[in-house]
Amino acid sequence: MKILITGVAGFIGFNLANELLDKGYSVYGIDNIDSYYSTKYKKFRLKFLKRKKKFYFSKVDIGDKIKITKYFKKKNFDYIFHFAAQAGVRFSNTNPKKYIDTNLYGYLNLLDAITNKPKCLFYASSSSVYGEQKILPVFEHVKSSPINIYATTKYLNEVISDFYSRTFNIKIIGLRFFTVYGEWGRPDMFLFKLFKSLFNKDVFYLNNAGNHNRDFTYIKDAVAIIVNIMKKKHFVNNKHECFNVCSNKPVNIKTIIKFVKKNYGSIRIKNIKRNKLDIKDTHGSNSLIKKYAGFKKFTSMESGIKNAISWYRSNKIYKY
Amino acid sequence: MKNRNVLIFGVTGQDGSYLASMLLKNGYKIFGISKNKNTKNLKKLKIEKKVKLIKFNYIDYSKLPSILKKTDCSLIFFLAGQTSVKQSEFEPYQSINTNTRACVCILEYLRQSKKKIKFLNAASGEIFGGSSVYKKFQEDSPYFPRSFYALSKIISLEIAKSYRKQFGIWACNAILFNHESPLRANGFVIKKIIDFAKTANKTKKTNKKLQMGNIDIRRDWGWAPEYSDAMIKIINHKNPSDFIIATGRASKLRDVLRKVFGHYHLNYRKFIKINKNFYRKNEVQISVGNSNKAKKLLSWKPKKNINAILKNIIDGTLY
């Protein structure tokens, strides 16, 4: 069986590749290793994967139409996990074009490059497609209302997937990830920034006094969910479906800071005002994905943070 | 003095030509972008000498900023692109590219230059995909694209909306349902029927048949000049917003045939042949738009009904 993961040097792509390789699958991975965050850190992830058997990496940018088309020739992947994207909401304020080129045209390039009929194509959507919602937890059927270009490109991925799935009769699954965190995590996200301040004794800049709830989802839970869906013998239909991937347990940012401070030492906090691109609270229903993936037990925030921080410390990630 | 330069992408098309002609009457200076400089429509409206044409290939979208800078416009209308649903099925990727890249490029220019320019993007009623039951689509109806053309229209609409929300760009979308006129390009169904009926009326021969697909589809057909007027109202509205422009009435293609051939005292049944190969995959049965928002906020109202529209096209009445 042939599996492709795009964005394999990224957080979720890497963790899924790692898990699949450990289970003995062949994994093809592509990434452009761009400099949105430390390329050294991305290469560290790749080095870890390259030590394993049956991992085939190519440096390909999905934004490069010619290269991605060439890459797909005669590969006939059974499963495609499309996790390559320009991530982060705040960066979109200064670089919106990057999001359009990678997340939108990159995805179209990829879809256009597929020559066979894969069993399933998975792609990363985001909780941000919901925008600001009054009623929480939010369910999958609620109308999307993206408020920034990052969310818009993810929302358009969903519209495009729905159309391609109907037109070419391909099974496509969109995963709306909610604040995924854990080992090998993203240094541009809240938790790793907090860890960095903790170990480097730097000031931590806290938005909106931490008055945000986030539906934190542990990476190993997210990966287990994806693997469970992949292992399904057959899909009931070839329709496009979207699922919330979340723990359904929103935690306040202040609570996390308190927890880290109490267990690992003091952090100097400096309050800054709310970023208008930040959603106030995120909280998703996970009843659909639990049933679909046959996954019940989500890792608690406390043990997730404990695992992440000890991995972070022993690998000296604060140096990146 | 107020900047009265206007840039119209797709100026030689039906909508671009009407729009240019109306804006010229209001004292605007028109720069028009066209990929082939086909001035047939502009000549019909007698404005070919008044529109400053700029030839532009939509694949060269990187050259756009310099054009935008040179023309120094206060209003930009984006009406260009592959407008035929059928055409978009042959070159799917290409049709998305030409229909969206230039639009993104304009929005990026507006964001970076920080100039006070108003931008209107023309979207299409095709984005809702129609339905099997009679239901009028509103601005917030869910998307259901059935063609690459419709998909490309959703993409540019959503990106324009996003630039408005995040960067405060003055960008609006006109979601136009079908609209016809004598300036409509060949290949569109009403034009095709009328051209055929005219010839049939002269020759009276029934041996050559008009090949038709599904004639029981129902569409919301409006009068093109009224839609250009709507676009001017949208861009002159105090706040940028998105509006559906439609008549709110659906006519059967079969009735259009009956009326057009009936005009020449001919029975359409003798002149057409239903060709199943012409049935489009994913064909929309009924597509009607609800333009109440435009009525309320812009005082825009469609005036001509299908009979008047058909008569005008048959007679070649431009306004």
Interface residues (C-beta under 8 A of the other chain):
Chain A: S92 N93 P96 K97 I100 L104 L108 D112 K143 P146 I147 N148 I149 A151 T152 Y155 L156 V159 I160 F163 R166 T167 L277
Chain B: P92 Y93 I96 V104 E108 R111 D140 P142 Y143 P145 L151 I154 I155 E158 I159 K161 S162 Y163 K165 Q166 F167 N282
